[in-house]
Amino acid sequence: MDSTNAACWKIGEAVVTRIREQALEGILDQIIPPATPAALRAIDWLMPNFVTPDGVMRWNIQAFVIEADGRRILVDTCIGNDKSHPQLPFWDQMHTRFLDDLEGAGFARESIDTVLCTHLHLDHVGWNTMKVGGRWVPTFPGARYLVSRTEFDYWQEEEAHLAGLPDGDGHAFQKGVLGESILPIVEAGLFDFVATDHRLCDEVRLIPTPGHTPGHVSVEITSAGQRAVITGDLVHHPCQIRHPEWATTADFDGACSTRERKRFFADVSARPTLVIGTHWAEPTVGRIVRDGAAWRLDC
């Protein structure tokens, strides 16, 4: 196991393993406008893990494998190799060791039985497929791929609109994602549409957390009296724990995402919960606790 790109945590009898595809600095501040360097430096507990001394955000692109009830559930599949994102040069035609790191952590791609997409943005669906002989084929051929019906229907309806946007448009980042990373799974008959409160097994269920996208979900793991939640993009960066009102410009409904963050923080701060941030830099996990009128992250 590559100790840089992989880490794991036990939640009762369940195990969550993180596989990191990419570590980043900056960029994210472009979609959270209030998160200026000065505003970030004012939140002292963000440093040094989540913010540089210069007030630049640190964050990751990463996926999580949940081992629970005999299942291997891969949550979100990052950017992927060979994907076309000309409007985002730092993610265009990537070539990473993600699959090697996944196998090095003990998870051959053929061993994954479930792929769960918290939502269908490009950085959460990329490794759904891989290019073989010029065609996009399922990366995890033995898995059922799960996504909320609300989410799928929304992006299918948006596809024609997105195709007409110039690459410089702020919403053009989703252009082509359906064709490269989603529809090949549908055509292979591997996609299952589920409710936003779907229970995958006794220890794993979905929590509806709309706002970032219409059908966005987070993932709750409960086992042997312990609880953890994988956030998805409900919380992009820990700065939003201090400022839940800092919605992103990529949110479908910023007012809704703000309400969901406040509801979520109130819930997880009221009972012992390990919060696993889908985009959080190392250590990636922590407990959210009350801090005056807001909250903070204890790692």
N, C-alpha and C positions, 0 to 999 in steps of 0.2 A: 504493500500500500504506500502510495506517495503521500508522506505526511503533510506536504504543503497543500495538496489539493483535496485531501480526504480527511474527514473527522467523523466521529460517531458519538451518540448519546443513548443511554438506556432510559426508557420510560416504563417502569415495571418490567414485564416480560418482553416488551416490544423494543426494537432497536431502530434508530434513525441514523443513516449514514449520509453525510454531505459529500458530494462530488463537485468540486469547483471547476468551471470551464474557463473563467477569466476574472482577474482582479483589476479593478479600475480606480482611477482618481479623476475627479471632475466629471463633466458631462451631465451628471444627474442634476446639478444646480440649474441647468438650463430649463428643466421642467418643474422646479420648485423655486420660483422667482424670489420669494421672501428669504430664502436660505442663502443670504450673502455671507462672505467670509466673516464680517464683523458679527453678524447674528449667530453664526455657528460657533465662533470663538467664545461667545457669551454663555454658551451651554457647556460648562467646564467638564462635565462627565463624558462628553463626546470624544474627548482627546485622551490618549493618542489613537485609540482603536478605530474610530469612525470618522475622524476629521484630522487633517494634517495641521501642524503648527501654523500654517499660512491660511487656515480656514477653508481647505479644499476637502470635499466629501470623498471618503473611501467607501467602496461598495463592491459587490461581487455579482457575477452571473454564475448560478449554481443550481444543482438539482439535488433531490433527496430521495433515498431509497428507504422505505418503511418495511421492516420485517415484523409481521404481526399475524397471529392466527395461521401460521404456515404460508402466508402470502409474501410476495415481493412486489411492492407497489412503488413505482417510480413517479415522483411528484415533480412535474414541470421538466421540460427537456432542453432548456437553454437556447442557444443560437443555432448550433449545428454547423457542419462543414458545407462549403460550396453553395451556400444560400446567397441569393442576389438581393443586396440592400444598397444600391448605389447612392441613395439619399442619406445613408449612414455609413460613411467609408470605414469607420472603425469596426463595423460588423459585416462588411461586404466580402464575400468569398473567403470566409475564415477557414483555417486549417489548424485544428487543435488536437490534443491527445485525449479528448474527453472519453471516448470509448475505451482507450487503453487504461485510463485511470479508473473507469468504472469496473473493468475486468480485474485490474490490479487490486481493487477493494473487495474482490470476491464475487462480482456480479457480471458474469458473461451476459451479453445482450439477450441470448436465447433463454436465459433463466428468469427474466422479468415476466411476470404474469399479468400485471396491470400497469397501465400508464395513465396517470391522472393529470389533466391540464386544469390548473386553477382558473385560467382564462386563456384566450387565444391570441394574445399579443406575441409578436415574433420572437421575443426572448424567453418564451415559455413553451414553445412548440417545435423548435428547430430540429432537435434530434428525433422527432416523431418519424422522420424519414431520412434516408441517406441515398446518395446518387450511386447507382450501379448501372453500368452500360448506358449512361446518358438518361436513365429513367429514375424517378423518385420512387423508392420502395420502402415499406415499413422497416424501421431499424430494429424493432422488437417483434419479430414475427409470431411469437407465442403469446403475445399480450392482447388483452382487450383494452382499447383506448377509451377513456371516459371523459365526457365534457357535458356541461349542462346544456339542455336543449335551448334555453334562453340565449346562452352565449353563442351557440352555433348559428341559430336563426338570425341573430343580429348581424354577425359578420358576413353571412351569406347575402343578406340584403344590402350590406354596405359595399360589396365587392365591385359592382359596376361604378358606384360613386368614386371609390378609391382609384380605380383604373384611369379615371379622367383627371386626377389631380396631378399637377406638375411636381417633380421630385422635390422642389424647394418648399412645398406646402408642409406645414407642421404636422398634418395628419397622414402624410404620404408614406410614413414608415411602415404601414401595414400592406402596401401594395405588393401583390404577388404571394403573400403569405399563405392564403387559402390554397392556391394551386401547388405550391411546393411542399407544404407541411401538413395540410389538413385533408384535402380531397383525395390524395392517394390512399389515405387510411380508410376513408369512406368507401372508395372503390374496391379496396381489398376486403371489405366486409368486416373490419375490425373495430369500427367505432360503435360505442354504445352511448346513447343520450340518457342522462340521468337527471333527477331532480336536484336542486341546489342544497337539499338537506339529506341527500342519499347516504345510506350506511353501507360501506364497503364490506365490513366484517364486524365482529363483536367489538374490536378495539379501535376501529378507524371509521370516522364519519365526516361528512362535509358540513360546513357551517356557511350559510348564505352571508356574503359580505359584499353586496353590490355597491356600485359607485364608480370604482375605477373602470369597470365595464359592467354591462347590464346583468350578466350572469356570473360574476366573479364569486369564487368560493375560497374559504380557508379550510384547513384540514386539521381535525382534532384527533389526537391519539390518547386513549385512556386505557391503562393497564395496571392491575394490582394496586389500585388506589392512587396512581400517579397520572398526571395530565400534561400534555404538551399540545401546542398549536403551531402549525406552519402557516405563516401569514399570507403567502402569495403577495400581491401588490396592494393589499390593504394598508401596509406600512412599507414604503419604499426604503426609508432611511430612519434611523433612530431619532433624528432631529424632530420627526413628526410626533414622537412620544411627548416631547416638551411642548410642541406646537401642533396639536391635531388639526388645527384649522389650516395648516399649510397643505392644501390640496395641490395636486400636480396638474399641469396643463394637459397631460395625457389622460386625465380622468374624464370619463363619459359624463359624470355628474359630480362636480366637486362638493356641492353641498351635501349630497348623499354620502360620499366617501368620508367627509368630515364627521357626520353623524355616526357612521359605522365605526370609525376609529374611536370616538369617545365612548360609544357603547362597549366596544371590545376592551379598551383599556380599563374601564370600570369593572368589567367582568373578571379579567385576568388578574387585576390587582386585589380583588376581593377573595380569591382562593388560590392556593398554590398551583401555579401553571408555569411550565417552561415554555417561553416564547421563542420560536425559531424563525428568524427573519430571512425570507427568501433572498433578499438582496443585501443582507447585512454582511459587512466585513467581519473578519475574525474578532472576537470569538463566536459570532453568529447567533448565539443564544443568550438568554438572560431572563430575569424576573422583572416585570413591570410593577412599580410600587408608586403609591401616591406621593406627590411632592408639592404641597400647597394646593393651588387651584388646578395643577396639571399632574403630570407623572414623570418618572425618570426610569432609566433602565439600569438595573443592578446586574453586573456580569460576574 
